[in-house]
Amino acid sequence: MILLFVPSSQISNPSRNLRITKRKVEVPNGFPFDIQDNPGQETISLAREYQGELIEAELYLSRVPGEGHDDLEAKNIPLDISVSKKNGTSLWFVCTAVPNEIIIDFLYLYLEDGEIAPFIPNRRNIREAFQKYLEIRGIKPSIYNFLSECMSKKKSKEHALWLKNINKFVEA
């Protein structure tokens, strides 16, 4: 039975785990985004307006250091970023945040007519230009530590909620 592998103290006292996750993550001064936790999902959303553009980012739970994963891989935070204009066009960036860098893996241009133009920014000067474009809009390498702390807290919170649901199931 799967429950044999979950320590009984964690199942019987999920509120202890919930208390741990109630600590606040301090938002850095000047952080321009509104932050929305998506309970029950493995994402956190960021949003802001900048000079008539809507900038949205979706951060995905990744491996957390110390859970038996390679430390370099564990530090990666996958994120999707969209920059939308009022005319309906948008750029969509598929990125990975690592310490000191936002790596752009893919880029898509969504046109007004629904056409999608994919692009892989494999030339250094083009990649750097798009990284600067994102930095101007608030997606900077300097926010990595904050994002990492948010995602670590999110993972703990989702785990505690999962344990609470397991406890309800076991007691029913």
C-alpha positions in Angstrom: 0.0 0.0 0.0 1.4 3.4 -1.0 0.6 5.0 2.4 3.2 2.8 4.0 5.9 5.0 2.4 4.5 8.3 3.8 5.6 9.0 7.4 2.6 8.8 9.6 3.6 12.0 11.4 3.2 13.9 8.1 -0.2 12.3 7.4 -1.5 12.8 10.9 -0.3 16.4 11.3 -0.6 18.1 7.9 -1.4 21.4 9.7 2.3 21.4 10.9 3.3 21.5 7.2 0.8 24.2 6.5 2.2 26.4 9.3 5.7 26.1 7.7 4.3 27.4 4.4 2.7 30.5 5.9 5.9 32.4 6.1 6.0 35.4 3.8 8.4 35.7 0.9 9.6 39.3 0.9 8.9 41.0 -2.4 12.0 43.0 -3.6 11.8 46.7 -3.8 10.7 47.9 -7.2 9.4 44.4 -8.3 6.9 45.5 -10.9 4.6 42.5 -11.2 1.4 41.4 -9.5 1.8 37.9 -8.2 -0.9 35.3 -8.3 -0.6 31.8 -6.7 -2.6 29.2 -8.5 -3.7 26.9 -5.7 -3.8 23.2 -6.7 -1.7 23.9 -9.8 2.0 23.9 -10.2 2.2 27.5 -11.4 2.6 31.0 -10.2 1.5 33.9 -12.5 3.0 37.3 -12.8 1.4 40.2 -14.6 1.9 43.9 -15.3 1.3 46.6 -17.8 4.1 48.5 -19.3 3.6 51.4 -21.8 0.4 49.9 -23.2 1.7 46.3 -23.3 0.5 43.5 -21.1 3.4 41.4 -19.8 2.4 38.0 -18.3 4.7 35.3 -17.0 3.8 31.8 -15.9 6.4 30.1 -13.7 6.3 26.3 -13.4 7.4 24.2 -10.4 10.7 22.7 -11.1 13.0 20.4 -9.2 14.1 22.0 -5.9 17.8 21.5 -4.8 18.3 18.8 -2.2 15.7 16.4 -3.5 18.1 14.0 -5.1 18.3 16.0 -8.4 21.4 17.4 -10.0 22.0 20.8 -8.4 22.4 22.6 -11.8 19.2 21.2 -13.1 17.4 21.8 -9.8 18.1 25.5 -10.1 16.2 25.9 -13.3 12.8 27.7 -13.3 10.8 27.1 -16.4 8.7 30.1 -17.4 6.6 31.3 -20.3 6.4 35.0 -20.9 4.0 36.8 -23.2 4.1 40.5 -24.2 0.8 41.5 -25.8 0.0 44.7 -27.7 -3.4 46.2 -27.8 -3.7 45.4 -31.6 -3.8 41.7 -30.8 -0.2 40.8 -31.6 2.1 39.3 -29.1 5.5 37.7 -28.5 5.6 34.5 -26.5 8.9 33.5 -24.9 9.6 30.0 -23.7 12.4 30.6 -21.1 14.4 29.1 -18.3 15.5 31.2 -15.4 18.9 30.2 -13.9 21.1 32.2 -11.5 22.2 35.4 -13.3 20.4 34.7 -16.6 17.0 34.4 -18.3 17.6 31.9 -21.1 15.3 32.3 -24.1 14.7 28.8 -25.5 12.0 29.6 -28.1 10.2 32.7 -29.3 6.8 32.9 -31.1 5.2 35.8 -32.8 1.4 35.7 -32.7 -0.1 38.0 -35.4 -3.5 39.7 -35.5 -4.8 37.1 -38.0 -3.9 34.2 -35.7 -0.8 33.2 -37.6 2.1 32.0 -35.5 5.7 32.5 -36.5 8.2 30.4 -34.4 11.8 31.4 -34.0 14.8 30.0 -32.2 17.1 32.8 -31.2 20.4 30.9 -31.7 22.6 33.9 -32.6 24.1 35.5 -29.6 23.4 39.1 -30.7 19.7 38.3 -31.4 19.4 36.4 -28.1 21.0 39.3 -26.2 18.7 41.9 -27.8 15.6 39.9 -26.8 17.0 39.5 -23.3 17.4 43.2 -23.1 13.8 43.6 -24.4 12.6 41.4 -21.5 14.8 43.2 -18.9 13.2 46.6 -19.9 9.8 45.0 -19.2 10.9 43.7 -15.7 12.0 40.2 -16.5 15.6 40.5 -15.2 18.2 38.0 -14.1 18.3 39.8 -10.7 14.8 38.5 -9.8 15.9 34.9 -10.0 16.5 34.5 -6.2 13.1 35.9 -5.4 11.4 33.6 -8.0 13.3 30.7 -6.7 12.2 31.4 -3.1 8.5 31.8 -4.4 8.7 28.5 -6.2 10.2 26.7 -3.2 7.5 28.0 -1.0 4.9 27.0 -3.6 6.2 23.5 -3.7 6.0 23.2 0.1 2.5 24.6 0.1 1.3 22.3 -2.5 2.9 19.3 -0.7 1.2 20.3 2.6 -2.2 20.6 0.8 -1.6 17.2 -0.7 -0.9 15.7 2.7 -4.0 17.4 4.1 -6.1 15.7 1.4 -4.4 12.4 2.0 -5.3 12.8 5.7 -8.9 13.4 4.9 -9.0 10.4 2.7 -7.4 8.1 5.3 -9.7 9.3 8.1 -12.9 8.9 5.9 
